[in-house]
Amino acid sequence: MTKNTHDADVTFIEALAKLLHDNDLTELQVKREYGEDDSLNVRVSRAAPVAAPVQMAAPAPAAAAAPAAAAPAAAGADDSDPANHPGAVASPMVGTVYMQAEPGAPSFISVGDTVSEGDTLLIVEAMKTMNHIPAPRAGKVTRILVGDGDPVEFGSPLVILE
């Protein structure tokens, strides 16, 4: 490999890292073909920050106008917004939730399970990439706020750990 190709590859990788940062992505993977027997495989990734729970207040008139919408929240053990719970684990990205590694496999967690820091709680698929969501601390799973296949937004509460 010549120095010019090496310099171009470094520039290419730096551009990928900037793209990763500018678009708040956690991972990019690219294969660059130079010829039949010459290619460059690049995977640029960064640890997804564990997002703090996003505080979202529901407007008072909407809650008063739609009492049926308030009923599911009242059915839970905690009447407040789960995103405000100090043990809430929030989604670090937009994607689709998967509760197990593959169809038919046991779920990563169930209510009542005790998890250690770093244990996989669930997977959020984003752009065909399976992102394992780790437990930010050790604790007991008291609530699971999402179901298998549910879409989630950035900052959405996924699980409550106590």
C-alpha positions as CSV (number, residue, x, y, z in Angstrom):
1,M,0.0,0.0,0.0
2,T,1.4,3.4,-1.0
3,K,1.7,6.4,1.3
4,N,-0.9,8.3,-0.8
5,T,-3.4,5.4,-0.3
6,H,-2.6,5.4,3.4
7,D,-3.1,9.1,3.7
8,A,-6.4,8.9,1.8
9,D,-7.5,6.1,4.1
10,V,-6.7,8.1,7.2
11,T,-8.6,11.1,5.8
12,F,-11.5,8.7,4.9
13,I,-11.6,7.3,8.5
14,E,-11.4,10.8,10.0
15,A,-14.4,11.8,7.8
16,L,-16.3,8.7,9.1
17,A,-15.6,9.6,12.7
18,K,-16.9,13.2,12.0
19,L,-20.0,11.7,10.4
20,L,-20.5,9.5,13.4
21,H,-20.2,12.5,15.8
22,D,-22.2,15.0,13.7
23,N,-25.1,12.5,13.4
24,D,-24.9,11.2,16.9
25,L,-24.5,7.6,15.7
26,T,-22.9,4.8,17.8
27,E,-21.4,2.8,14.9
28,L,-20.6,2.9,11.2
29,Q,-19.1,0.1,9.1
30,V,-17.9,0.6,5.6
31,K,-16.0,-1.6,3.1
32,R,-13.9,0.2,0.5
33,E,-12.8,-1.9,-2.5
34,Y,-9.6,-0.9,-4.3
35,G,-9.3,-3.9,-6.5
36,E,-9.9,-7.7,-6.6
37,D,-7.5,-8.5,-3.8
38,D,-7.3,-5.1,-2.1
39,S,-9.9,-3.6,0.2
40,L,-10.3,-1.6,3.4
41,N,-12.9,-2.7,6.1
42,V,-13.5,0.1,8.6
43,R,-15.7,0.0,11.6
44,V,-15.9,3.2,13.7
45,S,-17.9,3.0,16.9
46,R,-18.2,4.7,20.2
47,A,-19.8,3.8,23.4
48,A,-23.4,5.0,23.6
49,P,-23.8,7.4,26.4
50,V,-26.2,6.3,29.0
51,A,-28.8,9.0,28.7
52,A,-30.3,10.5,31.8
53,P,-34.0,10.2,32.0
54,V,-35.7,12.9,29.9
55,Q,-38.2,14.9,31.9
56,M,-41.3,15.4,29.9
57,A,-44.3,17.1,31.5
58,A,-47.7,16.3,30.0
59,P,-49.8,19.5,29.5
60,A,-52.5,19.8,32.2
61,P,-55.4,20.6,29.8
62,A,-54.6,17.4,27.7
63,A,-54.7,15.3,30.9
64,A,-57.9,16.9,32.0
65,A,-59.5,16.6,28.6
66,A,-58.6,12.9,28.2
67,P,-59.2,11.1,31.5
68,A,-59.1,7.7,29.7
69,A,-55.5,8.4,28.7
70,A,-54.6,8.9,32.4
71,A,-56.1,5.6,33.4
72,P,-53.2,3.4,32.2
73,A,-50.7,5.5,34.2
74,A,-52.9,5.1,37.3
75,A,-53.0,1.3,36.8
76,G,-49.2,1.1,37.4
77,A,-47.5,1.0,40.8
78,D,-46.1,4.5,40.3
79,D,-48.5,7.3,39.3
80,S,-45.8,9.7,38.1
81,D,-44.1,9.6,34.7
82,P,-41.7,6.7,34.5
83,A,-39.1,9.0,32.8
84,N,-38.9,10.9,36.1
85,H,-38.1,7.8,38.2
86,P,-34.5,7.9,39.5
87,G,-34.1,4.2,38.5
88,A,-35.3,4.7,34.9
89,V,-33.0,3.4,32.2
90,A,-33.6,5.5,29.1
91,S,-33.1,4.6,25.4
92,P,-29.8,6.1,24.1
93,M,-31.3,6.1,20.5
94,V,-34.3,5.8,18.3
95,G,-35.0,2.2,17.3
96,T,-36.9,-1.0,17.8
97,V,-36.7,-3.0,21.1
98,Y,-36.0,-6.7,21.3
99,M,-36.3,-8.4,24.6
100,Q,-34.2,-11.5,23.6
101,A,-31.1,-12.2,21.5
102,E,-33.1,-14.1,18.9
103,P,-36.7,-15.3,18.4
104,G,-37.5,-18.2,20.8
105,A,-34.6,-17.4,23.1
106,P,-35.4,-16.5,26.7
107,S,-35.7,-12.7,27.5
108,F,-32.7,-10.9,28.8
109,I,-34.7,-9.7,31.9
110,S,-38.0,-10.2,33.7
111,V,-39.6,-8.2,36.4
112,G,-38.0,-9.3,39.7
113,D,-34.6,-10.2,38.2
114,T,-31.5,-8.9,39.9
115,V,-28.9,-7.5,37.4
116,S,-25.3,-6.5,37.7
117,E,-23.8,-3.4,36.2
118,G,-23.1,-4.0,32.5
119,D,-25.6,-6.9,32.1
120,T,-27.6,-6.6,28.9
121,L,-31.2,-5.5,29.6
122,L,-32.5,-5.5,26.1
123,I,-31.5,-4.7,22.5
124,V,-32.4,-1.6,20.5
125,E,-32.1,-2.1,16.8
126,A,-31.1,1.1,14.9
127,M,-30.3,1.1,11.2
128,K,-29.9,-2.7,11.1
129,T,-27.4,-2.5,14.1
130,M,-28.3,-4.4,17.2
131,N,-27.3,-2.3,20.2
132,H,-27.1,-4.1,23.5
133,I,-28.4,-1.8,26.3
134,P,-26.4,-2.4,29.4
135,A,-27.5,-1.9,33.0
136,P,-26.0,1.3,34.2
137,R,-25.8,-0.1,37.7
138,A,-26.7,-3.2,39.7
139,G,-30.2,-3.5,40.9
140,K,-33.6,-5.2,40.8
141,V,-35.8,-4.9,37.7
142,T,-39.1,-3.5,39.1
143,R,-40.8,-2.5,35.8
144,I,-40.3,-3.2,32.1
145,L,-41.9,-0.3,30.2
146,V,-41.5,-1.6,26.7
147,G,-42.4,-4.8,24.8
148,D,-40.7,-6.9,22.2
149,G,-40.9,-5.1,18.8
150,D,-41.9,-1.8,20.3
151,P,-40.5,1.4,18.7
152,V,-38.7,3.7,21.1
153,E,-37.5,7.3,20.9
154,F,-34.3,8.8,22.2
155,G,-34.7,9.2,26.0
156,S,-37.8,7.0,26.3
157,P,-37.8,5.1,29.6
158,L,-37.2,1.3,29.0
159,V,-36.8,-0.3,32.4
160,I,-36.9,0.7,36.0
161,L,-34.1,-0.6,38.2
162,E,-34.1,-0.2,42.0
